[in-house]
């Protein structure tokens, strides 16, 4: 990521130099910028060096001989090339920036589109093959449910009236009171977030969820999403755990999705659980359907701890035991038929 960022910054400087030279119709500067761009990207520029010896050459012809950005961004150096050659937007002399026409800010504001390819540490166990395990199904069902509830409430009742940007810390004074009564979002807040004041910033919690949904879907997060900031998320978790410590909350009584998976493994025979997990990894619909009622139940009862959802151990035991009996009854019925 650091190498990619450095390459991106260098490319940006090269593009700016070329654009500035073209704007003021400075042929010498344009020629030098073209040559520098070619050298920086490792291309053969021997056919360009002699441009300096032809000062009467028109600017239009010089532009035709420039290196296209698509060619310059080699896959080894810049792994995300644009679809085609870059169009140079008109320059606004008053603002010092490109005109909003033709993709305003795409190249001169690269941070707006910077992508984070390092997954959030709290979802690492539930990515890749982990997404198709018992724990993975439970976690993503929980995050999907929470995000849908909060997003729906914020769109309908909050976002247009609050004017409070996500992750700014002021959400704790506004959002809980604005969540619609008797709504799924209010029930989610009361059950999952109200227990610790650091979690009351609903807009920031929604941003955290959004970043994780995006990473699962795309394999990266947008850097401009406050929910993608690892330090902010770690600070939130630290504040939540400090709050629990002051109140004497026993963390061993709260199970993560991996703890739930471990308990389910203990309820099943070793070979049976291994076969069940293997079927889930192969995305076999029959096993997914068996697990879905448990994942749905836990999704609606998960409690946020800043590092992912957790459940009271006694609640998990009760729910899993009921689910295991239902699964056993279904199998017995199929065998009889």
GUMAR-642232 format. One line per field, with one value per residue (C-alpha): z, x, y; residue in three letters; residue number from 0. Coordinates in Angstrom, 3 decimals. Each point is the difference from the previous one (the first is absolute). Example, Ala and Ser with C-alpha at 12.3 -4.5 7.8 and 13.67 -1.06 7.14 Angstrom:
2
z = c(7.800|-0.660)
x = c(12.300|1.370)
y = c(-4.500|3.440)
r = c(ALA|SER)
k = c(0|1)
This chain:
337
z = c(0.000|0.832|-3.340|-1.841|1.776|-0.853|-3.650|-0.043|1.402|-2.510|-2.867|1.247|0.019|-3.534|-1.251|1.685|-1.613|-3.450|0.494|1.207|-2.941|-2.475|1.634|-0.453|-3.417|1.161|-2.536|1.720|3.354|-1.649|-1.784|3.224|1.903|-2.657|0.146|3.818|-0.107|-2.421|2.107|3.217|-1.475|-1.621|-3.605|-3.016|-0.541|-2.612|-2.616|2.252|0.912|-3.384|0.626|1.641|-3.284|-1.797|1.758|-2.840|0.346|0.788|3.391|-1.603|-1.602|3.257|1.769|-2.584|0.817|3.776|1.940|0.867|3.684|-0.781|-1.477|2.775|2.809|-0.419|1.939|2.015|1.364|-0.044|0.391|-0.603|-3.435|-1.299|-2.803|-2.616|-0.511|2.413|-1.230|1.287|1.618|-0.516|2.678|2.198|0.585|2.848|2.136|-1.194|-0.598|-2.885|-1.213|1.250|-3.581|-1.273|3.331|2.393|2.473|-1.175|-0.318|2.017|3.068|0.140|3.706|-0.802|-1.752|2.063|0.827|3.124|-0.800|3.573|1.533|3.351|2.659|1.517|-3.175|-1.026|1.376|-2.078|-3.407|-2.731|1.054|3.412|-1.593|-0.664|3.496|2.785|1.617|-3.329|-0.760|3.479|-0.077|-3.465|0.732|3.098|-1.802|-2.961|2.293|2.075|-3.053|-1.678|3.137|0.572|-3.648|-0.433|3.082|-0.929|-3.539|1.024|3.238|0.758|-2.835|-1.618|3.247|2.228|-2.123|2.268|-1.959|0.952|2.509|1.399|3.523|0.160|-1.059|3.616|0.722|-2.909|-1.579|2.863|0.640|-3.709|-0.721|-0.780|2.917|-0.501|-2.974|-0.648|0.266|3.428|1.211|-1.335|1.779|3.284|-0.065|-1.690|0.563|2.971|2.518|-0.467|-0.670|-2.454|-2.329|-0.092|-3.137|-2.336|-3.128|0.757|0.745|-3.360|-1.655|1.658|-1.330|-3.464|-0.247|0.894|-2.473|-2.676|0.823|-0.123|-3.360|-1.690|1.844|1.035|1.853|-1.068|2.097|0.295|1.995|3.725|0.729|-1.841|2.453|2.119|2.727|0.564|0.213|2.489|2.093|0.050|1.113|2.699|1.376|0.018|1.839|2.510|0.597|0.616|2.323|2.134|0.273|0.779|-3.132|-0.379|-3.577|0.282|0.191|-3.468|-2.974|-3.439|-3.178|0.262|3.535|-1.289|-2.727|2.565|2.114|-3.038|-0.753|3.519|-0.444|-3.164|-0.529|-1.249|-3.415|-0.304|0.712|-2.360|-2.770|0.779|-0.240|-3.218|-1.528|0.966|-1.570|-3.194|0.250|-0.014|0.257|2.232|2.803|-0.439|0.414|3.192|1.466|-1.130|2.858|2.604|-1.793|-0.303|3.682|1.128|-2.470|1.780|3.457|-0.557|2.259|-1.329|1.930|-2.390|-1.384|-1.453|1.335|3.141|1.813|3.602|0.513|1.651|-2.881|-2.553|1.837|0.016|-3.671|-1.295|1.951|-1.449|-3.482|0.361|1.040|-2.997|-2.360|1.534|-0.431|-3.641|-0.697|1.747|-2.060|-3.243|0.942|0.723|-3.345)
x = c(0.000|2.807|1.700|-3.289|-0.608|3.486|-0.450|-3.376|1.455|2.845|-2.418|-2.158|2.999|0.928|-3.539|-0.216|3.292|-1.237|-3.350|1.635|2.392|-2.831|-2.148|2.589|1.027|3.609|1.429|3.365|-1.583|-2.454|2.800|1.968|-3.069|-0.713|3.568|-0.075|-3.251|1.476|3.112|-2.013|-2.130|2.875|-1.095|2.235|0.223|2.751|-2.560|-1.055|3.362|0.381|-3.163|2.179|1.844|-3.205|-1.255|-2.325|-2.047|-3.613|-1.470|-2.706|2.585|1.929|-3.180|-0.470|3.444|-0.448|-0.130|-3.563|-0.625|-1.409|3.369|2.003|-1.798|1.615|-1.646|3.174|0.088|-3.627|-2.306|-3.260|0.231|-2.925|-2.180|1.509|2.251|-0.549|-1.855|1.613|-2.703|0.036|1.897|-1.774|2.437|-2.096|-0.125|3.255|-1.783|-1.514|-3.457|-2.833|-0.495|1.646|0.372|0.946|2.720|0.550|3.759|0.781|-1.901|1.141|-0.797|-3.691|0.321|2.749|-0.846|0.983|0.814|0.894|-3.107|-1.316|1.445|-3.417|-1.253|3.203|-1.192|-3.169|1.505|1.049|-0.691|-1.056|-3.017|-1.512|0.409|-2.589|1.600|0.193|-3.691|-0.961|2.181|-1.034|-3.664|0.384|1.859|-2.387|-3.008|1.445|1.071|-3.398|-1.796|2.219|0.212|-3.763|-0.587|2.677|-1.301|-3.623|0.207|3.495|2.408|-1.941|-0.642|3.025|2.833|2.435|2.798|0.747|2.736|0.158|-0.989|-3.118|-2.282|-0.346|-1.971|-2.379|-0.542|-1.318|-2.843|-0.801|-0.310|-3.653|-1.886|-1.043|2.384|2.549|2.751|-1.196|-0.240|3.509|1.345|-1.677|1.280|3.398|1.341|-1.667|1.998|3.149|0.088|2.961|-2.297|-2.725|1.382|-2.329|1.315|3.531|-1.191|-1.786|3.249|1.897|-2.550|0.046|3.785|-0.187|-2.790|2.088|3.123|-1.908|-1.492|2.940|3.150|0.806|-1.470|-0.148|2.445|-2.435|-2.429|0.548|-0.909|3.132|2.349|1.626|1.187|-3.485|-1.468|2.673|-0.624|-3.723|0.680|2.382|-2.577|-2.695|2.217|1.071|-3.672|-0.706|2.977|-1.254|-3.398|1.471|-1.320|1.474|1.151|0.127|-3.788|-0.218|0.768|1.213|-1.100|3.098|-1.038|-3.488|1.551|2.131|-3.054|-1.900|2.997|-0.239|-3.708|0.626|2.151|3.488|-0.502|-3.510|1.157|2.967|-2.331|-2.404|2.771|1.310|-3.480|-0.310|3.379|-1.212|-3.107|-2.388|-3.475|-1.396|2.472|-0.380|-3.759|0.555|2.221|-2.090|-2.593|2.801|1.883|-3.203|-0.842|3.486|0.085|-2.943|1.509|3.649|1.546|2.701|3.277|2.020|1.800|-2.990|-3.238|-0.136|-2.684|-0.606|1.293|-3.209|-2.061|2.222|-0.328|-3.792|-0.267|2.531|-1.573|-3.427|1.478|1.880|-3.220|-1.843|2.776|-0.044|-3.778|0.262|2.573|-2.076|-3.036|1.971|1.324|-3.525|-1.210)
y = c(0.000|2.422|-0.736|0.479|3.298|1.259|-0.987|1.712|3.217|-0.058|-0.539|2.857|2.370|-1.030|0.565|3.403|1.048|-1.023|1.735|3.235|0.051|-0.573|2.682|2.734|-1.332|-0.391|-2.434|-0.408|-0.817|-2.370|-1.852|-0.341|-1.203|-2.627|-1.278|-0.097|-1.973|-2.489|-0.498|-0.340|-2.761|-1.856|0.513|0.455|3.773|0.138|1.103|2.875|1.487|1.694|2.034|2.657|0.550|0.993|3.146|0.976|-3.155|0.850|-0.758|-2.116|-2.296|-0.225|-1.101|-2.719|-1.375|-0.043|-3.209|-0.952|-0.530|-3.428|-1.045|1.626|-1.805|-3.397|-2.872|-0.585|3.545|1.090|-3.008|1.889|1.720|2.059|-1.286|2.320|3.023|2.840|3.067|3.197|2.173|3.773|1.887|2.555|2.864|1.417|-3.133|-1.534|-3.294|-1.890|0.924|-2.232|-1.093|-3.214|-1.754|2.796|-0.954|-3.560|0.356|3.114|-1.319|-3.646|-0.392|0.228|-3.353|-1.619|-3.588|-1.930|-3.603|-1.026|-1.604|1.228|-2.281|-0.708|-1.738|-1.784|-3.410|0.310|0.755|-2.393|-3.575|1.311|1.669|-3.434|-1.447|-0.123|3.067|1.821|-0.514|1.203|3.128|1.137|-0.656|2.200|2.807|-0.068|0.228|2.847|1.980|-0.392|1.222|3.018|0.998|-0.132|2.146|2.545|0.344|0.505|1.913|1.265|0.675|2.851|1.855|-0.452|1.366|-1.822|-1.726|-3.618|-0.633|3.542|-0.988|2.173|-2.816|-1.115|3.189|-0.389|-3.389|-2.158|2.449|0.282|-3.709|-0.716|-1.588|-3.632|-0.278|-2.725|2.610|1.152|-3.600|-0.639|3.084|-0.873|-3.562|0.310|3.516|1.655|-2.069|2.131|3.756|-0.118|-1.982|2.655|1.674|-1.864|1.734|-1.182|-3.544|0.022|1.166|-2.877|-2.464|1.553|-0.312|-3.685|-0.674|1.696|-2.004|-3.277|0.933|1.773|-1.101|3.580|2.999|3.628|2.005|2.915|-2.151|0.758|-3.616|-1.146|1.718|-2.725|2.381|1.420|-3.488|-1.112|3.110|-0.796|-3.561|1.185|2.443|-2.689|-2.495|2.656|0.742|-3.691|-0.325|2.893|-1.687|-3.402|-1.737|-3.519|-0.418|-3.791|0.091|1.560|-2.243|1.012|-1.788|-2.199|-0.991|-0.826|-2.139|-1.786|-0.820|-1.320|-2.206|-1.403|-0.727|-1.997|-3.036|0.868|-1.577|1.427|3.549|-0.320|-1.181|2.855|2.593|-1.545|0.153|3.665|0.781|-1.670|2.197|-2.925|1.449|-2.769|0.756|3.751|-0.389|-2.003|2.722|2.967|-0.041|0.029|2.789|2.050|-0.408|0.981|2.903|1.607|-0.483|0.943|2.640|2.330|0.064|2.132|-3.054|-1.779|-1.498|-2.111|-1.953|-0.982|-3.534|-1.224|1.417|-1.766|-3.321|0.276|1.038|-2.535|-2.859|0.818|0.260|-3.301|-1.767|1.462|-1.135|-3.472|-0.209|1.066|-2.684|-2.643|1.009|-0.243|-3.425|-1.259|1.293)
r = c(UNK|UNK|UNK|UNK|UNK|UNK|UNK|UNK|UNK|UNK|UNK|UNK|UNK|UNK|UNK|UNK|UNK|UNK|UNK|UNK|UNK|UNK|UNK|UNK|UNK|UNK|UNK|UNK|UNK|UNK|UNK|UNK|UNK|UNK|UNK|UNK|UNK|UNK|UNK|UNK|UNK|UNK|UNK|UNK|UNK|UNK|UNK|UNK|UNK|UNK|UNK|UNK|UNK|UNK|UNK|UNK|UNK|UNK|UNK|UNK|UNK|UNK|UNK|UNK|UNK|UNK|UNK|UNK|UNK|UNK|UNK|UNK|UNK|UNK|UNK|UNK|UNK|UNK|UNK|UNK|UNK|UNK|UNK|UNK|UNK|UNK|UNK|UNK|UNK|UNK|UNK|UNK|UNK|UNK|UNK|UNK|UNK|UNK|UNK|UNK|UNK|UNK|UNK|UNK|UNK|UNK|UNK|UNK|UNK|UNK|UNK|UNK|UNK|UNK|UNK|UNK|UNK|UNK|UNK|UNK|UNK|UNK|UNK|UNK|UNK|UNK|UNK|UNK|UNK|UNK|UNK|UNK|UNK|UNK|UNK|UNK|UNK|UNK|UNK|UNK|UNK|UNK|UNK|UNK|UNK|UNK|UNK|UNK|UNK|UNK|UNK|UNK|UNK|UNK|UNK|UNK|UNK|UNK|UNK|UNK|UNK|UNK|UNK|UNK|UNK|UNK|UNK|UNK|UNK|UNK|UNK|UNK|UNK|UNK|UNK|UNK|UNK|UNK|UNK|UNK|UNK|UNK|UNK|UNK|UNK|UNK|UNK|UNK|UNK|UNK|UNK|UNK|UNK|UNK|UNK|UNK|UNK|UNK|UNK|UNK|UNK|UNK|UNK|UNK|UNK|UNK|UNK|UNK|UNK|UNK|UNK|UNK|UNK|UNK|UNK|UNK|UNK|UNK|UNK|UNK|UNK|UNK|UNK|UNK|UNK|UNK|UNK|UNK|UNK|UNK|UNK|UNK|UNK|UNK|UNK|UNK|UNK|UNK|UNK|UNK|UNK|UNK|UNK|UNK|UNK|UNK|UNK|UNK|UNK|UNK|UNK|UNK|UNK|UNK|UNK|UNK|UNK|UNK|UNK|UNK|UNK|UNK|UNK|UNK|UNK|UNK|UNK|UNK|UNK|UNK|UNK|UNK|UNK|UNK|UNK|UNK|UNK|UNK|UNK|UNK|UNK|UNK|UNK|UNK|UNK|UNK|UNK|UNK|UNK|UNK|UNK|UNK|UNK|UNK|UNK|UNK|UNK|UNK|UNK|UNK|UNK|UNK|UNK|UNK|UNK|UNK|UNK|UNK|UNK|UNK|UNK|UNK|UNK|UNK|UNK|UNK|UNK|UNK|UNK|UNK|UNK|UNK|UNK|UNK|UNK|UNK|UNK|UNK|UNK|UNK|UNK|UNK|UNK|UNK|UNK|UNK|UNK)
k = c(0|1|2|3|4|5|6|7|8|9|10|11|12|13|14|15|16|17|18|19|20|21|22|23|24|25|26|27|28|29|30|31|32|33|34|35|36|37|38|39|40|41|42|43|44|45|46|47|48|49|50|51|52|53|54|55|56|57|58|59|60|61|62|63|64|65|66|67|68|69|70|71|72|73|74|75|76|77|78|79|80|81|82|83|84|85|86|87|88|89|90|91|92|93|94|95|96|97|98|99|100|101|102|103|104|105|106|107|108|109|110|111|112|113|114|115|116|117|118|119|120|121|122|123|124|125|126|127|128|129|130|131|132|133|134|135|136|137|138|139|140|141|142|143|144|145|146|147|148|149|150|151|152|153|154|155|156|157|158|159|160|161|162|163|164|165|166|167|168|169|170|171|172|173|174|175|176|177|178|179|180|181|182|183|184|185|186|187|188|189|190|191|192|193|194|195|196|197|198|199|200|201|202|203|204|205|206|207|208|209|210|211|212|213|214|215|216|217|218|219|220|221|222|223|224|225|226|227|228|229|230|231|232|233|234|235|236|237|238|239|240|241|242|243|244|245|246|247|248|249|250|251|252|253|254|255|256|257|258|259|260|261|262|263|264|265|266|267|268|269|270|271|272|273|274|275|276|277|278|279|280|281|282|283|284|285|286|287|288|289|290|291|292|293|294|295|296|297|298|299|300|301|302|303|304|305|306|307|308|309|310|311|312|313|314|315|316|317|318|319|320|321|322|323|324|325|326|327|328|329|330|331|332|333|334|335|336)
